[in-house]
């Protein structure tokens, strides 16, 4: 099924990186020589996405400036850039609200949602592989997490499972360790039916006082189903300092000069 549009929710405050995110959007923090949002954009391009929708807010102008520059210097970046547009999220009301802000730009077709916070390394595009397996039901990227970390994620209740696909019976946003129904967690990749917008529009705030995308996914299971795609590759939570540093070290380790610097650092400090 053709999926030609991707939504990038980039309106968050980035509180875990204060004070730097008072001046620089979290999505513009770098992994070596590229900002986080660039890697998410590359993943979408590799998946065949042609229209890119950024849900921004006040103070995020540098993201727009960056992609303006990419248009001007497209040959340098070696990326085929399609249509890029922006819509404002006036206040951070959660991921579900951010996705809802893109409603008029998405229209009546399935679409992808990509979080730049979740940096996924693999030789294939994670969202591209999801699109290949997309059958019309809502789909989320899924990974196994430690039982002690389930309260940080949306957690799937598994009905059936194969090596690649989970058919979910339910989904719960940030359950307690005691109440979690599995350790299969949702991370920041989604392929969704446009019909989710009408559900999001009617949702009341959930966990954290925010409009939760997982609440909308739960409501749609009887009519649209919910599939978890167990992606390959490494995922780094770059919304945290620890995750961003780990991602930087991962990328650096594949560069001979940078890897030598890492080795020398370890030698001096052991």
C-alpha positions as CSV (number, residue, x, y, z in Angstrom):
1,X,0.0,0.0,0.0
2,X,1.4,3.4,-1.0
3,X,2.4,5.7,1.8
4,X,3.7,9.0,0.5
5,X,3.5,11.4,3.5
6,X,5.4,11.5,6.7
7,X,4.7,13.6,9.8
8,X,7.6,14.7,12.0
9,X,6.4,15.9,15.5
10,X,9.1,18.4,16.4
11,X,7.2,20.7,18.7
12,X,8.4,19.3,22.1
13,X,10.2,21.4,24.7
14,X,13.2,19.1,25.1
15,X,13.2,19.6,28.9
16,X,15.7,16.8,29.5
17,X,18.3,18.9,27.6
18,X,17.7,22.2,29.4
19,X,19.3,24.7,29.2
20,X,20.7,24.2,25.7
21,X,17.2,23.6,24.3
22,X,16.2,27.1,25.4
23,X,18.1,28.2,22.3
24,X,18.4,25.1,20.1
25,X,15.6,22.7,19.2
26,X,16.2,19.2,20.6
27,X,15.9,17.9,17.0
28,X,18.8,20.0,15.9
29,X,21.2,18.5,18.4
30,X,23.9,16.7,16.5
31,X,25.1,13.2,16.0
32,X,28.6,14.0,14.7
33,X,27.9,16.3,11.7
34,X,24.2,15.9,11.2
35,X,21.3,16.9,13.5
36,X,18.8,14.3,14.7
37,X,16.1,15.5,12.3
38,X,18.4,14.9,9.4
39,X,18.7,11.2,10.2
40,X,14.9,10.9,10.5
41,X,14.5,12.7,7.2
42,X,16.9,10.4,5.5
43,X,15.1,7.4,6.7
44,X,11.8,8.7,5.3
45,X,13.4,9.5,1.9
46,X,14.9,6.0,1.8
47,X,11.3,4.7,2.4
48,X,10.0,6.5,-0.7
49,X,8.3,9.3,1.2
50,X,7.6,12.3,-1.0
51,X,5.8,14.7,1.2
52,X,7.3,15.8,4.6
53,X,5.2,17.5,7.2
54,X,6.9,19.1,10.2
55,X,4.7,19.9,13.3
56,X,6.7,22.8,14.9
57,X,6.2,25.5,17.4
58,X,7.7,28.9,18.4
59,X,11.4,28.8,18.7
60,X,11.9,26.0,16.1
61,X,12.8,28.2,13.1
62,X,16.2,26.7,12.8
63,X,14.6,23.5,11.6
64,X,12.9,25.3,8.7
65,X,16.2,27.1,8.0
66,X,18.0,23.8,7.8
67,X,15.7,22.3,5.3
68,X,15.7,25.5,3.2
69,X,19.5,25.1,3.1
70,X,19.1,21.4,2.0
71,X,17.0,22.6,-0.9
72,X,19.6,25.0,-2.0
73,X,22.4,22.5,-1.6
74,X,20.6,19.3,-2.6
75,X,23.6,18.0,-4.6
76,X,25.8,18.3,-1.5
77,X,23.4,16.3,0.7
78,X,22.7,13.8,-2.1
79,X,19.0,13.5,-1.2
80,X,16.0,13.8,-3.4
81,X,13.9,16.3,-1.5
82,X,10.2,16.3,-2.1
83,X,7.6,18.7,-0.8
84,X,8.4,20.1,2.7
85,X,5.8,22.0,4.7
86,X,5.2,23.1,8.3
87,X,2.3,23.4,10.7
88,X,2.4,25.0,14.2
89,X,1.5,23.2,17.4
90,X,0.7,26.2,19.6
91,X,1.3,24.3,22.8
92,X,2.8,20.9,23.7
93,X,-0.3,18.8,24.3
94,X,1.2,15.4,23.5
95,X,2.1,13.3,20.5
96,X,-1.6,12.7,19.7
97,X,-2.2,16.4,19.5
98,X,0.9,16.9,17.4
99,X,-0.3,14.3,14.9
100,X,-3.8,15.9,14.8
101,X,-2.2,19.3,13.9
102,X,-1.2,17.7,10.6
103,X,-4.7,16.6,9.6
104,X,-5.3,19.1,6.8
105,X,-2.0,18.4,5.2
106,X,-2.3,14.6,5.4
107,X,-5.7,14.3,3.9
108,X,-7.5,11.0,3.4
109,X,-4.6,8.6,3.0
110,X,-2.4,6.5,5.2
111,X,0.7,8.2,6.5
112,X,3.8,7.7,8.5
113,X,4.9,9.3,11.8
114,X,8.6,9.5,12.6
115,X,10.1,10.7,15.9
116,X,13.6,12.2,15.5
117,X,14.2,11.2,19.2
118,X,14.3,7.6,18.2
119,X,17.5,7.1,16.2
120,X,17.5,3.7,14.6
121,X,20.6,2.4,12.8
122,X,20.2,-0.3,10.2
123,X,21.1,-0.7,6.5
124,X,17.4,-0.6,5.6
125,X,14.9,2.2,6.5
126,X,12.8,1.1,9.5
127,X,9.8,3.1,8.3
128,X,10.3,1.7,4.8
129,X,10.2,-1.9,6.1
130,X,7.0,-1.1,8.0
131,X,5.4,0.4,4.9
132,X,6.2,-2.9,3.0
133,X,4.3,-4.8,5.7
134,X,1.5,-2.4,6.1
135,X,-1.9,-3.9,5.3
136,X,-4.3,-1.1,6.3
137,X,-4.3,-1.7,10.1
138,X,-2.5,0.8,12.3
139,X,1.1,-0.2,12.7
140,X,3.8,0.7,15.3
141,X,7.5,-0.1,15.6
142,X,7.9,-2.5,18.5
143,X,10.9,-3.6,20.6
144,X,11.4,-5.7,23.7
145,X,12.4,-3.6,26.8
146,X,13.5,-4.4,30.3
147,X,10.5,-5.2,32.6
148,X,11.8,-2.3,34.8
149,X,11.4,0.2,31.9
150,X,7.8,-0.5,30.8
151,X,6.5,2.6,32.5
152,X,8.4,4.7,30.0
153,X,6.5,3.4,26.9
154,X,3.3,2.4,25.3
155,X,3.1,-1.4,25.9
156,X,1.4,-3.9,23.6
157,X,-0.8,-6.8,24.9
158,X,0.1,-9.6,22.5
159,X,-2.7,-11.7,20.9
160,X,-0.5,-13.5,18.3
161,X,3.2,-13.1,17.4
162,X,5.7,-14.1,14.7
163,X,9.3,-13.3,14.2
164,X,8.4,-10.0,12.6
165,X,4.7,-9.1,13.4
166,X,2.7,-8.8,16.6
167,X,-1.1,-8.7,16.5
168,X,-2.0,-6.6,19.5
169,X,-5.0,-7.2,21.7
170,X,-4.6,-3.9,23.5
171,X,-2.1,-1.1,24.2
172,X,-1.5,0.7,27.4
173,X,0.4,4.0,27.8
174,X,3.2,3.9,30.5
175,X,1.7,1.1,32.7
176,X,3.2,0.3,36.0
177,X,5.7,-2.5,36.2
178,X,3.2,-4.6,38.0
179,X,0.4,-4.0,35.5
180,X,2.2,-4.2,32.2
181,X,0.8,-7.0,29.9
182,X,4.1,-7.6,28.1
183,X,7.5,-6.0,27.5
184,X,6.9,-5.2,23.9
185,X,7.2,-1.4,23.7
186,X,6.2,1.1,21.0
187,X,9.0,3.3,19.8
188,X,8.8,6.4,17.5
189,X,7.7,4.9,14.1
190,X,4.0,4.6,13.0
191,X,2.1,3.9,9.9
192,X,-1.5,5.0,10.4
193,X,-4.9,5.2,8.9
194,X,-6.1,8.8,8.3
195,X,-9.2,7.8,10.2
196,X,-7.2,8.2,13.4
197,X,-7.8,12.0,13.1
198,X,-11.5,11.8,14.0
199,X,-10.6,9.7,17.1
200,X,-7.9,12.2,18.2
201,X,-10.2,15.1,17.8
202,X,-12.6,13.6,20.4
203,X,-10.0,12.3,22.8
204,X,-9.7,13.7,26.3
205,X,-6.2,14.1,27.9
206,X,-4.7,10.9,29.2
207,X,-1.4,10.0,31.0
208,X,0.5,13.2,31.8
209,X,-2.5,15.4,30.9
210,X,-1.7,15.0,27.2
211,X,-3.5,13.7,24.2
212,X,-2.0,10.3,23.8
213,X,-1.6,8.7,20.4
214,X,-1.8,5.3,22.1
215,X,-5.3,6.0,23.4
216,X,-6.5,6.6,19.9
217,X,-4.8,3.4,18.7
218,X,-6.6,1.5,21.5
219,X,-10.0,2.9,20.5
220,X,-9.4,1.8,16.8
221,X,-8.4,-1.8,17.5
222,X,-12.0,-3.2,17.1
223,X,-12.3,-1.6,13.6
224,X,-8.7,-1.2,12.3
225,X,-6.6,-3.6,14.4
226,X,-3.1,-2.8,15.7
227,X,0.1,-4.4,14.5
228,X,3.5,-4.2,16.1
229,X,6.5,-4.4,13.7
230,X,9.6,-5.9,15.3
231,X,12.2,-3.9,13.5
232,X,15.9,-4.9,13.1
233,X,18.8,-2.6,14.0
234,X,19.8,-0.6,17.1
235,X,17.5,2.1,18.6
236,X,18.8,5.0,20.6
237,X,16.6,7.2,22.8
238,X,18.1,10.5,21.8
239,X,15.6,12.4,23.8
240,X,17.9,11.6,26.7
241,X,21.5,12.6,27.3
242,X,22.6,9.0,27.7
243,X,20.9,7.9,24.5
244,X,22.3,10.8,22.5
245,X,25.8,10.1,23.7
246,X,25.4,6.4,22.9
247,X,24.3,7.3,19.4
248,X,27.2,9.6,18.9
249,X,29.6,6.9,20.0
250,X,27.9,4.3,17.7
251,X,28.2,6.5,14.7
252,X,31.8,7.5,15.6
253,X,32.8,3.8,16.0
254,X,32.1,3.3,12.2
255,X,34.5,6.1,11.2
256,X,38.2,5.0,11.3
257,X,39.5,8.4,12.5
258,X,36.9,9.0,15.1
259,X,37.1,5.4,16.3
260,X,40.8,5.9,16.9
261,X,40.0,8.9,19.1
262,X,37.6,6.8,21.2
263,X,40.2,4.0,21.6
264,X,42.8,6.5,22.7
265,X,40.4,8.1,25.2
266,X,39.7,4.7,26.7
267,X,43.4,3.9,26.9
268,X,44.2,7.2,28.7
269,X,41.4,6.6,31.2
270,X,41.9,2.9,32.1
